[in-house]
Amino acid sequence: MKKFNVKKFFVYFFLVIGALIMIFPFYWMIINSLKTAQDMTLYPPSWTPSNWFNFENYKVAFEKAPFALYFLNSIIVTISCLIITTFTTIMGAFAFSRLKFKGRDLIFSLLLGLMMVPFEMLVITNYMTVAKIGIIDTLFVLILPFTSSIFYTYILRNFFLSIPDSLYYSARIDGASNWKYLWRIMVPIAKPSLVTITILNAITCWNSFYWTLLVINSDAKRTLPYGLYAFMTEGGSDMKLMMAAATITIVPMIILFLFARKYIVNGVARGGLKG
């Protein structure tokens, strides 16, 4: 008979408790999206809907707001951010890991310091900038502030630093330029970190709300998170419809995270080993 391991028991116990705490908001959102108006008025609140197959709220949500348009806008913004951010991240990571220029480490340290500045402190400056450019209330204004990331550059730079210098010098001796070495050798090797960066960036762009709230005025340019405002009125919000709309909004990211969580953990861990 195996000896009871008290330490392992408490480790798993607290992990289970933590998992339940993390899952509960999603469970509460889903069951509220399935409730009827009568279920929502119950006190104390019901932990389960009266009908688990009540999808009327989802039907009404699609009729009340143009979710197909919001979904298309979110797709355009997310894909554009992914392409541009991935490119700038690769360029920045290569420059700070392989190219030798004066003040390289100092510049990178200063850029890392910007990670401590919350986005909310930059909102006014960013807003004034895009207002002067004249791109308020366009999809481009949702893309421009998120075309680079110090955090993603940090992860990829550390991965590039883990690649032996001998591989770089061998490629250079064989006549490969920095550009060819980057795209033919370093990028394929760094695929795990690039997958992590892409997934994290997709989640960030998809869930962006605060910046969208400030710079988008017309319904035609709204994305899915901002589209939830369609269910808020002066008299309050229709909670069951809002929960149905919120479920529609986050389901793609939940599916993405479930399939890619292993890559996220491995990529961040490998990217933070050296630097």
C-alpha positions, 0 to 999 in steps of 0.5 A: 500500500502506498504511503499517503503523501500529505504534501502532494495532497495539499498541492493538488487540493489548492490547484483544484480550488484555484481551477474552480475559481478560474472556471466559475466566471465562465460557468456563471456567464454560460448559465445566465446566457441560457436563463429566461427572464423569470430565471433572472429574477429569482432570489437567491440566484439559481445555479442552473437554468430551468432549460439547458437548451434555451438558446433564445437569448443567442437568437435575440442577441444576433437580431439586436446587434450586427454580430456578423459585422462585429465579428468581421471587424474583429477578424480584420483587426486581429489578423492585421495586428498579428501580421504586423506585430510578428514582423516587427517583433522578429526584426527587433529581436534579431537586431537586439540579439545578433547585430552589434551596434553602440548602445544596443543593451542600453536601448533594450534596457530602456525599452524594457523599462517601458513595460512598467508603464501601463497602457492607460497612462499612454492613452491621452498621448496616443489619442492626440496622435491618432486624432492629428493623423485623422484616423479616428473611427477607422479600423486602422486606428485599432491596429496602429497602437498595437503594431509592436510589443516590447514583451514579445520582442523580449521573449523572442530575443531571449530565444534567439540568444539561445541559438549558438553563435557558431551557427550564425558565423557558419552561415555568414561564411557560406555567404548568407546575408543577415536577412537570409540567415534570419528567415532561413534559419532563425525563424524556423528554429524559433517556431515555438516562441513565434507560435506563443507570441502569435497566440498571446497577441491574438488574444490581446487584440481580440479582447481589446476594449478600452482603446476601441471605446475611445476611438470608435464612434460608429456602429459599423466600426465596432468589434465584438467586445465593444459590441456588447454596448448594444445591450446597455440602455439608460435603464440598465442592461439586459443581463441574459442577452449580454451574457449570451453576447459575451459568450459569443465573443469569448468562445473563439479565444477559449477554443484557441487557448484550449488547443494552444495552452501547451505552446503558450507555457513552453514558449514563455518558459523557453523565452525567459531562460536567458537574457 
